[in-house]
Amino acid sequence: MDKKTTSIVAYLTWVGLLVAYLAGDKEGAKFHLNQALVIFLFSLASVVPFIGWIWGLFMVVCWIMGFVAAIQQEEKEVPLIGKIKILK
């Protein structure tokens, strides 16, 4: 997969993230792989009642922002959690 396809697939589901990491252009799409991973991990906190639901809504907005940035081939960090780097 090329850089754009890898970036888009990374945001689709956790399976897409895994496929993009294993079969895609890791170096070209490293930014979006990292952003998608951070969004996925932080969205796990949305299972907490009340506060987690608001956090879950925020994570949906972050996911949309990241997905649109991947489609447009831009490297825009999502708010609050975008500076976190898990993948080196």
PDB file of N, CA, C and O in Angstrom:
ATOM      1  N   MET A   1       0.837  -1.175   0.000  1.00  0.00           N
ATOM      2  CA  MET A   1       0.000   0.000   0.000  1.00  0.00           C
ATOM      3  C   MET A   1       0.886   1.244   0.000  1.00  0.00           C
ATOM      4  O   MET A   1       1.964   1.257   0.595  1.00  0.00           O
ATOM      5  N   ASP A   2       0.417   2.271  -0.669  1.00  0.00           N
ATOM      6  CA  ASP A   2       1.165   3.520  -0.674  1.00  0.00           C
ATOM      7  C   ASP A   2       0.856   4.334   0.585  1.00  0.00           C
ATOM      8  O   ASP A   2       0.055   3.914   1.420  1.00  0.00           O
ATOM      9  N   LYS A   3       1.487   5.486   0.714  1.00  0.00           N
ATOM     10  CA  LYS A   3       1.374   6.309   1.913  1.00  0.00           C
ATOM     11  C   LYS A   3      -0.067   6.736   2.183  1.00  0.00           C
ATOM     12  O   LYS A   3      -0.537   6.628   3.316  1.00  0.00           O
ATOM     13  N   LYS A   4      -0.770   7.216   1.169  1.00  0.00           N
ATOM     14  CA  LYS A   4      -2.133   7.712   1.364  1.00  0.00           C
ATOM     15  C   LYS A   4      -3.071   6.582   1.774  1.00  0.00           C
ATOM     16  O   LYS A   4      -3.860   6.744   2.704  1.00  0.00           O
ATOM     17  N   THR A   5      -2.997   5.460   1.107  1.00  0.00           N
ATOM     18  CA  THR A   5      -3.853   4.324   1.427  1.00  0.00           C
ATOM     19  C   THR A   5      -3.577   3.810   2.835  1.00  0.00           C
ATOM     20  O   THR A   5      -4.505   3.504   3.583  1.00  0.00           O
ATOM     21  N   THR A   6      -2.318   3.718   3.189  1.00  0.00           N
ATOM     22  CA  THR A   6      -1.953   3.270   4.532  1.00  0.00           C
ATOM     23  C   THR A   6      -2.503   4.223   5.584  1.00  0.00           C
ATOM     24  O   THR A   6      -3.020   3.787   6.613  1.00  0.00           O
ATOM     25  N   SER A   7      -2.392   5.521   5.329  1.00  0.00           N
ATOM     26  CA  SER A   7      -2.898   6.515   6.275  1.00  0.00           C
ATOM     27  C   SER A   7      -4.398   6.396   6.473  1.00  0.00           C
ATOM     28  O   SER A   7      -4.883   6.485   7.601  1.00  0.00           O
ATOM     29  N   ILE A   8      -5.134   6.197   5.397  1.00  0.00           N
ATOM     30  CA  ILE A   8      -6.595   6.100   5.478  1.00  0.00           C
ATOM     31  C   ILE A   8      -7.017   4.813   6.166  1.00  0.00           C
ATOM     32  O   ILE A   8      -7.895   4.831   7.028  1.00  0.00           O
ATOM     33  N   VAL A   9      -6.405   3.699   5.796  1.00  0.00           N
ATOM     34  CA  VAL A   9      -6.761   2.401   6.377  1.00  0.00           C
ATOM     35  C   VAL A   9      -6.487   2.377   7.879  1.00  0.00           C
ATOM     36  O   VAL A   9      -7.204   1.708   8.624  1.00  0.00           O
ATOM     37  N   ALA A  10      -5.471   3.091   8.330  1.00  0.00           N
ATOM     38  CA  ALA A  10      -5.126   3.112   9.753  1.00  0.00           C
ATOM     39  C   ALA A  10      -6.265   3.629  10.615  1.00  0.00           C
ATOM     40  O   ALA A  10      -6.383   3.225  11.772  1.00  0.00           O
ATOM     41  N   TYR A  11      -7.099   4.501  10.093  1.00  0.00           N
ATOM     42  CA  TYR A  11      -8.190   5.086  10.869  1.00  0.00           C
ATOM     43  C   TYR A  11      -9.475   4.262  10.843  1.00  0.00           C
ATOM     44  O   TYR A  11     -10.392   4.553  11.611  1.00  0.00           O
ATOM     45  N   LEU A  12      -9.573   3.256   9.995  1.00  0.00           N
ATOM     46  CA  LEU A  12     -10.854   2.580   9.810  1.00  0.00           C
ATOM     47  C   LEU A  12     -11.310   1.799  11.038  1.00  0.00           C
ATOM     48  O   LEU A  12     -12.410   2.053  11.528  1.00  0.00           O
ATOM     49  N   THR A  13     -10.544   0.891  11.543  1.00  0.00           N
ATOM     50  CA  THR A  13     -10.857   0.147  12.776  1.00  0.00           C
ATOM     51  C   THR A  13      -9.526  -0.297  13.372  1.00  0.00           C
ATOM     52  O   THR A  13      -8.470  -0.002  12.812  1.00  0.00           O
ATOM     53  N   TRP A  14      -9.563  -0.987  14.479  1.00  0.00           N
ATOM     54  CA  TRP A  14      -8.307  -1.499  15.040  1.00  0.00           C
ATOM     55  C   TRP A  14      -7.714  -2.544  14.107  1.00  0.00           C
ATOM     56  O   TRP A  14      -6.496  -2.717  14.061  1.00  0.00           O
ATOM     57  N   VAL A  15      -8.573  -3.247  13.357  1.00  0.00           N
ATOM     58  CA  VAL A  15      -8.067  -4.209  12.369  1.00  0.00           C
ATOM     59  C   VAL A  15      -7.366  -3.459  11.235  1.00  0.00           C
ATOM     60  O   VAL A  15      -6.307  -3.880  10.768  1.00  0.00           O
ATOM     61  N   GLY A  16      -7.956  -2.356  10.799  1.00  0.00           N
ATOM     62  CA  GLY A  16      -7.332  -1.533   9.768  1.00  0.00           C
ATOM     63  C   GLY A  16      -6.002  -0.975  10.231  1.00  0.00           C
ATOM     64  O   GLY A  16      -5.048  -0.899   9.457  1.00  0.00           O
ATOM     65  N   LEU A  17      -5.941  -0.586  11.494  1.00  0.00           N
ATOM     66  CA  LEU A  17      -4.690  -0.093  12.060  1.00  0.00           C
ATOM     67  C   LEU A  17      -3.619  -1.183  12.020  1.00  0.00           C
ATOM     68  O   LEU A  17      -2.466  -0.920  11.676  1.00  0.00           O
ATOM     69  N   LEU A  18      -4.008  -2.393  12.372  1.00  0.00           N
ATOM     70  CA  LEU A  18      -3.075  -3.517  12.358  1.00  0.00           C
ATOM     71  C   LEU A  18      -2.620  -3.850  10.933  1.00  0.00           C
ATOM     72  O   LEU A  18      -1.436  -4.084  10.693  1.00  0.00           O
ATOM     73  N   VAL A  19      -3.561  -3.869  10.000  1.00  0.00           N
ATOM     74  CA  VAL A  19      -3.231  -4.142   8.598  1.00  0.00           C
ATOM     75  C   VAL A  19      -2.308  -3.056   8.053  1.00  0.00           C
ATOM     76  O   VAL A  19      -1.327  -3.355   7.372  1.00  0.00           O
ATOM     77  N   ALA A  20      -2.621  -1.798   8.353  1.00  0.00           N
ATOM     78  CA  ALA A  20      -1.797  -0.697   7.864  1.00  0.00           C
ATOM     79  C   ALA A  20      -0.390  -0.778   8.438  1.00  0.00           C
ATOM     80  O   ALA A  20       0.585  -0.483   7.747  1.00  0.00           O
ATOM     81  N   TYR A  21      -0.284  -1.174   9.692  1.00  0.00           N
ATOM     82  CA  TYR A  21       1.036  -1.274  10.313  1.00  0.00           C
ATOM     83  C   TYR A  21       1.846  -2.430   9.723  1.00  0.00           C
ATOM     84  O   TYR A  21       3.047  -2.296   9.488  1.00  0.00           O
ATOM     85  N   LEU A  22       1.190  -3.557   9.488  1.00  0.00           N
ATOM     86  CA  LEU A  22       1.916  -4.744   9.012  1.00  0.00           C
ATOM     87  C   LEU A  22       2.159  -4.749   7.512  1.00  0.00           C
ATOM     88  O   LEU A  22       3.198  -5.228   7.060  1.00  0.00           O
ATOM     89  N   ALA A  23       1.212  -4.220   6.726  1.00  0.00           N
ATOM     90  CA  ALA A  23       1.324  -4.349   5.281  1.00  0.00           C
ATOM     91  C   ALA A  23       1.525  -3.025   4.553  1.00  0.00           C
ATOM     92  O   ALA A  23       1.731  -3.015   3.340  1.00  0.00           O
ATOM     93  N   GLY A  24       1.470  -1.935   5.260  1.00  0.00           N
ATOM     94  CA  GLY A  24       1.521  -0.641   4.587  1.00  0.00           C
ATOM     95  C   GLY A  24       2.892  -0.002   4.594  1.00  0.00           C
ATOM     96  O   GLY A  24       3.878  -0.591   5.036  1.00  0.00           O
ATOM     97  N   ASP A  25       2.925   1.212   4.094  1.00  0.00           N
ATOM     98  CA  ASP A  25       4.130   2.025   4.039  1.00  0.00           C
ATOM     99  C   ASP A  25       4.321   2.672   5.415  1.00  0.00           C
ATOM    100  O   ASP A  25       3.850   3.783   5.656  1.00  0.00           O
ATOM    101  N   LYS A  26       5.016   1.969   6.310  1.00  0.00           N
ATOM    102  CA  LYS A  26       5.166   2.430   7.698  1.00  0.00           C
ATOM    103  C   LYS A  26       5.903   3.757   7.795  1.00  0.00           C
ATOM    104  O   LYS A  26       5.504   4.635   8.560  1.00  0.00           O
ATOM    105  N   GLU A  27       6.958   3.907   7.039  1.00  0.00           N
ATOM    106  CA  GLU A  27       7.748   5.134   7.138  1.00  0.00           C
ATOM    107  C   GLU A  27       6.984   6.337   6.584  1.00  0.00           C
ATOM    108  O   GLU A  27       7.017   7.416   7.176  1.00  0.00           O
ATOM    109  N   GLY A  28       6.304   6.162   5.466  1.00  0.00           N
ATOM    110  CA  GLY A  28       5.577   7.276   4.862  1.00  0.00           C
ATOM    111  C   GLY A  28       4.353   7.695   5.653  1.00  0.00           C
ATOM    112  O   GLY A  28       4.001   8.874   5.678  1.00  0.00           O
ATOM    113  N   ALA A  29       3.703   6.737   6.299  1.00  0.00           N
ATOM    114  CA  ALA A  29       2.454   7.017   7.007  1.00  0.00           C
ATOM    115  C   ALA A  29       2.612   6.921   8.515  1.00  0.00           C
ATOM    116  O   ALA A  29       1.627   6.743   9.232  1.00  0.00           O
ATOM    117  N   LYS A  30       3.840   7.037   9.003  1.00  0.00           N
ATOM    118  CA  LYS A  30       4.089   6.875  10.441  1.00  0.00           C
ATOM    119  C   LYS A  30       3.284   7.872  11.275  1.00  0.00           C
ATOM    120  O   LYS A  30       2.790   7.521  12.346  1.00  0.00           O
ATOM    121  N   PHE A  31       3.148   9.097  10.802  1.00  0.00           N
ATOM    122  CA  PHE A  31       2.392  10.111  11.544  1.00  0.00           C
ATOM    123  C   PHE A  31       0.950   9.660  11.761  1.00  0.00           C
ATOM    124  O   PHE A  31       0.445   9.705  12.883  1.00  0.00           O
ATOM    125  N   HIS A  32       0.287   9.224  10.688  1.00  0.00           N
ATOM    126  CA  HIS A  32      -1.123   8.829  10.796  1.00  0.00           C
ATOM    127  C   HIS A  32      -1.290   7.497  11.525  1.00  0.00           C
ATOM    128  O   HIS A  32      -2.296   7.292  12.205  1.00  0.00           O
ATOM    129  N   LEU A  33      -0.335   6.602  11.396  1.00  0.00           N
ATOM    130  CA  LEU A  33      -0.378   5.370  12.189  1.00  0.00           C
ATOM    131  C   LEU A  33      -0.329   5.696  13.680  1.00  0.00           C
ATOM    132  O   LEU A  33      -1.072   5.117  14.473  1.00  0.00           O
ATOM    133  N   ASN A  34       0.542   6.617  14.050  1.00  0.00           N
ATOM    134  CA  ASN A  34       0.653   7.009  15.444  1.00  0.00           C
ATOM    135  C   ASN A  34      -0.616   7.711  15.927  1.00  0.00           C
ATOM    136  O   ASN A  34      -1.112   7.417  17.014  1.00  0.00           O
ATOM    137  N   GLN A  35      -1.139   8.629  15.129  1.00  0.00           N
ATOM    138  CA  GLN A  35      -2.354   9.348  15.519  1.00  0.00           C
ATOM    139  C   GLN A  35      -3.528   8.382  15.688  1.00  0.00           C
ATOM    140  O   GLN A  35      -4.283   8.490  16.654  1.00  0.00           O
ATOM    141  N   ALA A  36      -3.682   7.451  14.767  1.00  0.00           N
ATOM    142  CA  ALA A  36      -4.782   6.488  14.849  1.00  0.00           C
ATOM    143  C   ALA A  36      -4.631   5.594  16.080  1.00  0.00           C
ATOM    144  O   ALA A  36      -5.623   5.274  16.736  1.00  0.00           O
ATOM    145  N   LEU A  37      -3.411   5.191  16.395  1.00  0.00           N
ATOM    146  CA  LEU A  37      -3.166   4.364  17.575  1.00  0.00           C
ATOM    147  C   LEU A  37      -3.487   5.131  18.856  1.00  0.00           C
ATOM    148  O   LEU A  37      -4.123   4.585  19.758  1.00  0.00           O
ATOM    149  N   VAL A  38      -3.059   6.372  18.944  1.00  0.00           N
ATOM    150  CA  VAL A  38      -3.331   7.191  20.125  1.00  0.00           C
ATOM    151  C   VAL A  38      -4.840   7.399  20.287  1.00  0.00           C
ATOM    152  O   VAL A  38      -5.362   7.284  21.396  1.00  0.00           O
ATOM    153  N   ILE A  39      -5.533   7.700  19.207  1.00  0.00           N
ATOM    154  CA  ILE A  39      -6.986   7.886  19.268  1.00  0.00           C
ATOM    155  C   ILE A  39      -7.662   6.600  19.725  1.00  0.00           C
ATOM    156  O   ILE A  39      -8.559   6.635  20.567  1.00  0.00           O
ATOM    157  N   PHE A  40      -7.238   5.462  19.174  1.00  0.00           N
ATOM    158  CA  PHE A  40      -7.836   4.193  19.564  1.00  0.00           C
ATOM    159  C   PHE A  40      -7.611   3.903  21.048  1.00  0.00           C
ATOM    160  O   PHE A  40      -8.546   3.523  21.752  1.00  0.00           O
ATOM    161  N   LEU A  41      -6.387   4.078  21.525  1.00  0.00           N
ATOM    162  CA  LEU A  41      -6.082   3.778  22.931  1.00  0.00           C
ATOM    163  C   LEU A  41      -6.821   4.719  23.884  1.00  0.00           C
ATOM    164  O   LEU A  41      -7.350   4.278  24.904  1.00  0.00           O
ATOM    165  N   PHE A  42      -6.859   5.990  23.561  1.00  0.00           N
ATOM    166  CA  PHE A  42      -7.544   6.941  24.430  1.00  0.00           C
ATOM    167  C   PHE A  42      -9.062   6.791  24.360  1.00  0.00           C
ATOM    168  O   PHE A  42      -9.760   7.163  25.303  1.00  0.00           O
ATOM    169  N   SER A  43      -9.576   6.257  23.273  1.00  0.00           N
ATOM    170  CA  SER A  43     -11.026   6.059  23.171  1.00  0.00           C
ATOM    171  C   SER A  43     -11.506   4.917  24.059  1.00  0.00           C
ATOM    172  O   SER A  43     -12.703   4.800  24.323  1.00  0.00           O
ATOM    173  N   LEU A  44     -10.591   4.078  24.520  1.00  0.00           N
ATOM    174  CA  LEU A  44     -10.974   3.004  25.440  1.00  0.00           C
ATOM    175  C   LEU A  44     -11.498   3.555  26.766  1.00  0.00           C
ATOM    176  O   LEU A  44     -12.242   2.874  27.472  1.00  0.00           O
ATOM    177  N   ALA A  45     -11.117   4.772  27.102  1.00  0.00           N
ATOM    178  CA  ALA A  45     -11.589   5.407  28.344  1.00  0.00           C
ATOM    179  C   ALA A  45     -13.047   5.838  28.252  1.00  0.00           C
ATOM    180  O   ALA A  45     -13.621   6.265  29.254  1.00  0.00           O
ATOM    181  N   SER A  46     -13.649   5.738  27.094  1.00  0.00           N
ATOM    182  CA  SER A  46     -15.038   6.184  26.931  1.00  0.00           C
ATOM    183  C   SER A  46     -16.045   5.211  27.531  1.00  0.00           C
ATOM    184  O   SER A  46     -17.244   5.485  27.502  1.00  0.00           O
ATOM    185  N   VAL A  47     -15.598   4.093  28.070  1.00  0.00           N
ATOM    186  CA  VAL A  47     -16.520   3.147  28.693  1.00  0.00           C
ATOM    187  C   VAL A  47     -16.919   3.587  30.099  1.00  0.00           C
ATOM    188  O   VAL A  47     -17.863   3.040  30.670  1.00  0.00           O
ATOM    189  N   VAL A  48     -16.216   4.562  30.661  1.00  0.00           N
ATOM    190  CA  VAL A  48     -16.558   5.095  31.979  1.00  0.00           C
ATOM    191  C   VAL A  48     -17.879   5.861  31.860  1.00  0.00           C
ATOM    192  O   VAL A  48     -18.014   6.706  30.976  1.00  0.00           O
ATOM    193  N   PRO A  49     -18.853   5.583  32.730  1.00  0.00           N
ATOM    194  CA  PRO A  49     -20.142   6.283  32.626  1.00  0.00           C
ATOM    195  C   PRO A  49     -20.009   7.806  32.772  1.00  0.00           C
ATOM    196  O   PRO A  49     -19.131   8.305  33.477  1.00  0.00           O
ATOM    197  N   PHE A  50     -20.883   8.509  32.102  1.00  0.00           N
ATOM    198  CA  PHE A  50     -21.033   9.964  32.119  1.00  0.00           C
ATOM    199  C   PHE A  50     -19.827  10.705  31.562  1.00  0.00           C
ATOM    200  O   PHE A  50     -19.891  11.188  30.432  1.00  0.00           O
ATOM    201  N   ILE A  51     -18.742  10.816  32.297  1.00  0.00           N
ATOM    202  CA  ILE A  51     -17.558  11.535  31.816  1.00  0.00           C
ATOM    203  C   ILE A  51     -16.976  10.837  30.591  1.00  0.00           C
ATOM    204  O   ILE A  51     -16.523  11.493  29.653  1.00  0.00           O
ATOM    205  N   GLY A  52     -16.988   9.528  30.602  1.00  0.00           N
ATOM    206  CA  GLY A  52     -16.473   8.760  29.476  1.00  0.00           C
ATOM    207  C   GLY A  52     -17.281   8.968  28.211  1.00  0.00           C
ATOM    208  O   GLY A  52     -16.737   8.894  27.109  1.00  0.00           O
ATOM    209  N   TRP A  53     -18.559   9.224  28.353  1.00  0.00           N
ATOM    210  CA  TRP A  53     -19.394   9.455  27.172  1.00  0.00           C
ATOM    211  C   TRP A  53     -19.011  10.775  26.503  1.00  0.00           C
ATOM    212  O   TRP A  53     -18.967  10.869  25.277  1.00  0.00           O
ATOM    213  N   ILE A  54     -18.739  11.771  27.306  1.00  0.00           N
ATOM    214  CA  ILE A  54     -18.284  13.048  26.746  1.00  0.00           C
ATOM    215  C   ILE A  54     -16.913  12.855  26.101  1.00  0.00           C
ATOM    216  O   ILE A  54     -16.648  13.370  25.015  1.00  0.00           O
ATOM    217  N   TRP A  55     -16.050  12.110  26.783  1.00  0.00           N
ATOM    218  CA  TRP A  55     -14.734  11.810  26.227  1.00  0.00           C
ATOM    219  C   TRP A  55     -14.875  11.027  24.922  1.00  0.00           C
ATOM    220  O   TRP A  55     -14.135  11.270  23.969  1.00  0.00           O
ATOM    221  N   GLY A  56     -15.820  10.091  24.876  1.00  0.00           N
ATOM    222  CA  GLY A  56     -16.057   9.315  23.659  1.00  0.00           C
ATOM    223  C   GLY A  56     -16.482  10.198  22.497  1.00  0.00           C
ATOM    224  O   GLY A  56     -16.061   9.984  21.361  1.00  0.00           O
ATOM    225  N   LEU A  57     -17.314  11.186  22.783  1.00  0.00           N
ATOM    226  CA  LEU A  57     -17.732  12.126  21.742  1.00  0.00           C
ATOM    227  C   LEU A  57     -16.530  12.928  21.245  1.00  0.00           C
ATOM    228  O   LEU A  57     -16.382  13.162  20.046  1.00  0.00           O
ATOM    229  N   PHE A  58     -15.682  13.341  22.170  1.00  0.00           N
ATOM    230  CA  PHE A  58     -14.457  14.051  21.794  1.00  0.00           C
ATOM    231  C   PHE A  58     -13.566  13.162  20.931  1.00  0.00           C
ATOM    232  O   PHE A  58     -12.957  13.641  19.974  1.00  0.00           O
ATOM    233  N   MET A  59     -13.483  11.881  21.258  1.00  0.00           N
ATOM    234  CA  MET A  59     -12.664  10.954  20.475  1.00  0.00           C
ATOM    235  C   MET A  59     -13.226  10.762  19.064  1.00  0.00           C
ATOM    236  O   MET A  59     -12.462  10.599  18.113  1.00  0.00           O
ATOM    237  N   VAL A  60     -14.539  10.781  18.924  1.00  0.00           N
ATOM    238  CA  VAL A  60     -15.151  10.688  17.589  1.00  0.00           C
ATOM    239  C   VAL A  60     -14.756  11.907  16.762  1.00  0.00           C
ATOM    240  O   VAL A  60     -14.427  11.779  15.583  1.00  0.00           O
ATOM    241  N   VAL A  61     -14.786  13.086  17.376  1.00  0.00           N
ATOM    242  CA  VAL A  61     -14.388  14.308  16.677  1.00  0.00           C
ATOM    243  C   VAL A  61     -12.910  14.226  16.285  1.00  0.00           C
ATOM    244  O   VAL A  61     -12.545  14.606  15.172  1.00  0.00           O
ATOM    245  N   CYS A  62     -12.065  13.736  17.186  1.00  0.00           N
ATOM    246  CA  CYS A  62     -10.640  13.563  16.872  1.00  0.00           C
ATOM    247  C   CYS A  62     -10.447  12.570  15.735  1.00  0.00           C
ATOM    248  O   CYS A  62      -9.610  12.779  14.857  1.00  0.00           O
ATOM    249  N   TRP A  63     -11.222  11.488  15.752  1.00  0.00           N
ATOM    250  CA  TRP A  63     -11.112  10.483  14.688  1.00  0.00           C
ATOM    251  C   TRP A  63     -11.480  11.104  13.337  1.00  0.00           C
ATOM    252  O   TRP A  63     -10.798  10.874  12.338  1.00  0.00           O
ATOM    253  N   ILE A  64     -12.547  11.881  13.309  1.00  0.00           N
ATOM    254  CA  ILE A  64     -12.970  12.531  12.059  1.00  0.00           C
ATOM    255  C   ILE A  64     -11.887  13.493  11.575  1.00  0.00           C
ATOM    256  O   ILE A  64     -11.566  13.527  10.387  1.00  0.00           O
ATOM    257  N   MET A  65     -11.326  14.272  12.495  1.00  0.00           N
ATOM    258  CA  MET A  65     -10.262  15.209  12.116  1.00  0.00           C
ATOM    259  C   MET A  65      -9.049  14.472  11.542  1.00  0.00           C
ATOM    260  O   MET A  65      -8.475  14.899  10.540  1.00  0.00           O
ATOM    261  N   GLY A  66      -8.666  13.374  12.178  1.00  0.00           N
ATOM    262  CA  GLY A  66      -7.533  12.601  11.692  1.00  0.00           C
ATOM    263  C   GLY A  66      -7.813  11.943  10.355  1.00  0.00           C
ATOM    264  O   GLY A  66      -6.949  11.913   9.479  1.00  0.00           O
ATOM    265  N   PHE A  67      -9.016  11.416  10.196  1.00  0.00           N
ATOM    266  CA  PHE A  67      -9.396  10.751   8.952  1.00  0.00           C
ATOM    267  C   PHE A  67      -9.403  11.740   7.788  1.00  0.00           C
ATOM    268  O   PHE A  67      -8.909  11.426   6.705  1.00  0.00           O
ATOM    269  N   VAL A  68      -9.957  12.923   8.004  1.00  0.00           N
ATOM    270  CA  VAL A  68      -9.975  13.950   6.957  1.00  0.00           C
ATOM    271  C   VAL A  68      -8.561  14.395   6.619  1.00  0.00           C
ATOM    272  O   VAL A  68      -8.239  14.600   5.449  1.00  0.00           O
ATOM    273  N   ALA A  69      -7.711  14.547   7.633  1.00  0.00           N
ATOM    274  CA  ALA A  69      -6.316  14.921   7.380  1.00  0.00           C
ATOM    275  C   ALA A  69      -5.596  13.841   6.575  1.00  0.00           C
ATOM    276  O   ALA A  69      -4.774  14.157   5.715  1.00  0.00           O
ATOM    277  N   ALA A  70      -5.897  12.578   6.844  1.00  0.00           N
ATOM    278  CA  ALA A  70      -5.280  11.487   6.087  1.00  0.00           C
ATOM    279  C   ALA A  70      -5.735  11.506   4.630  1.00  0.00           C
ATOM    280  O   ALA A  70      -4.935  11.274   3.723  1.00  0.00           O
ATOM    281  N   ILE A  71      -7.007  11.779   4.408  1.00  0.00           N
ATOM    282  CA  ILE A  71      -7.526  11.848   3.034  1.00  0.00           C
ATOM    283  C   ILE A  71      -6.858  12.996   2.272  1.00  0.00           C
ATOM    284  O   ILE A  71      -6.530  12.861   1.093  1.00  0.00           O
ATOM    285  N   GLN A  72      -6.660  14.125   2.960  1.00  0.00           N
ATOM    286  CA  GLN A  72      -6.048  15.295   2.322  1.00  0.00           C
ATOM    287  C   GLN A  72      -4.518  15.248   2.345  1.00  0.00           C
ATOM    288  O   GLN A  72      -3.863  16.180   1.879  1.00  0.00           O
ATOM    289  N   GLN A  73      -3.960  14.187   2.874  1.00  0.00           N
ATOM    290  CA  GLN A  73      -2.511  13.980   2.990  1.00  0.00           C
ATOM    291  C   GLN A  73      -1.828  15.112   3.751  1.00  0.00           C
ATOM    292  O   GLN A  73      -0.760  15.580   3.356  1.00  0.00           O
ATOM    293  N   GLU A  74      -2.451  15.547   4.842  1.00  0.00           N
ATOM    294  CA  GLU A  74      -1.877  16.570   5.704  1.00  0.00           C
ATOM    295  C   GLU A  74      -1.479  15.931   7.030  1.00  0.00           C
ATOM    296  O   GLU A  74      -2.044  14.908   7.417  1.00  0.00           O
ATOM    297  N   GLU A  75      -0.536  16.508   7.712  1.00  0.00           N
ATOM    298  CA  GLU A  75      -0.111  16.000   9.013  1.00  0.00           C
ATOM    299  C   GLU A  75      -0.543  16.973  10.095  1.00  0.00           C
ATOM    300  O   GLU A  75       0.277  17.714  10.638  1.00  0.00           O
ATOM    301  N   LYS A  76      -1.833  16.969  10.409  1.00  0.00           N
ATOM    302  CA  LYS A  76      -2.391  17.823  11.453  1.00  0.00           C
ATOM    303  C   LYS A  76      -2.595  16.993  12.708  1.00  0.00           C
ATOM    304  O   LYS A  76      -3.215  15.930  12.668  1.00  0.00           O
ATOM    305  N   GLU A  77      -2.069  17.482  13.822  1.00  0.00           N
ATOM    306  CA  GLU A  77      -2.255  16.781  15.092  1.00  0.00           C
ATOM    307  C   GLU A  77      -3.669  17.027  15.611  1.00  0.00           C
ATOM    308  O   GLU A  77      -4.222  18.115  15.448  1.00  0.00           O
ATOM    309  N   VAL A  78      -4.240  16.009  16.235  1.00  0.00           N
ATOM    310  CA  VAL A  78      -5.553  16.167  16.856  1.00  0.00           C
ATOM    311  C   VAL A  78      -5.383  16.916  18.173  1.00  0.00           C
ATOM    312  O   VAL A  78      -4.302  16.879  18.761  1.00  0.00           O
ATOM    313  N   PRO A  79      -6.425  17.594  18.650  1.00  0.00           N
ATOM    314  CA  PRO A  79      -6.297  18.369  19.894  1.00  0.00           C
ATOM    315  C   PRO A  79      -6.020  17.491  21.114  1.00  0.00           C
ATOM    316  O   PRO A  79      -6.424  16.328  21.152  1.00  0.00           O
ATOM    317  N   LEU A  80      -5.351  18.032  22.079  1.00  0.00           N
ATOM    318  CA  LEU A  80      -5.007  17.449  23.377  1.00  0.00           C
ATOM    319  C   LEU A  80      -4.082  16.241  23.318  1.00  0.00           C
ATOM    320  O   LEU A  80      -3.087  16.211  24.042  1.00  0.00           O
ATOM    321  N   ILE A  81      -4.364  15.262  22.501  1.00  0.00           N
ATOM    322  CA  ILE A  81      -3.592  14.016  22.522  1.00  0.00           C
ATOM    323  C   ILE A  81      -2.673  13.865  21.310  1.00  0.00           C
ATOM    324  O   ILE A  81      -1.967  12.863  21.195  1.00  0.00           O
ATOM    325  N   GLY A  82      -2.674  14.828  20.421  1.00  0.00           N
ATOM    326  CA  GLY A  82      -1.926  14.715  19.177  1.00  0.00           C
ATOM    327  C   GLY A  82      -0.418  14.717  19.324  1.00  0.00           C
ATOM    328  O   GLY A  82       0.285  14.213  18.447  1.00  0.00           O
ATOM    329  N   LYS A  83       0.094  15.267  20.404  1.00  0.00           N
ATOM    330  CA  LYS A  83       1.548  15.340  20.589  1.00  0.00           C
ATOM    331  C   LYS A  83       2.139  14.056  21.160  1.00  0.00           C
ATOM    332  O   LYS A  83       3.360  13.918  21.230  1.00  0.00           O
ATOM    333  N   ILE A  84       1.296  13.124  21.566  1.00  0.00           N
ATOM    334  CA  ILE A  84       1.785  11.876  22.136  1.00  0.00           C
ATOM    335  C   ILE A  84       2.343  10.991  21.020  1.00  0.00           C
ATOM    336  O   ILE A  84       1.677  10.749  20.013  1.00  0.00           O
ATOM    337  N   LYS A  85       3.563  10.517  21.211  1.00  0.00           N
ATOM    338  CA  LYS A  85       4.214   9.658  20.215  1.00  0.00           C
ATOM    339  C   LYS A  85       4.413   8.273  20.810  1.00  0.00           C
ATOM    340  O   LYS A  85       5.154   8.110  21.779  1.00  0.00           O
ATOM    341  N   ILE A  86       3.757   7.284  20.235  1.00  0.00           N
ATOM    342  CA  ILE A  86       3.918   5.896  20.670  1.00  0.00           C
ATOM    343  C   ILE A  86       4.850   5.161  19.707  1.00  0.00           C
ATOM    344  O   ILE A  86       5.727   4.409  20.131  1.00  0.00           O
ATOM    345  N   LEU A  87       4.654   5.384  18.426  1.00  0.00           N
ATOM    346  CA  LEU A  87       5.498   4.757  17.404  1.00  0.00           C
ATOM    347  C   LEU A  87       6.683   5.655  17.116  1.00  0.00           C
ATOM    348  O   LEU A  87       6.517   6.849  16.869  1.00  0.00           O
ATOM    349  N   LYS A  88       7.849   5.101  17.145  1.00  0.00           N
ATOM    350  CA  LYS A  88       9.070   5.894  16.876  1.00  0.00           C
ATOM    351  C   LYS A  88       9.501   5.709  15.451  1.00  0.00           C
ATOM    352  O   LYS A  88      10.501   6.288  15.028  1.00  0.00           O
TER     353      LYS A  88
END
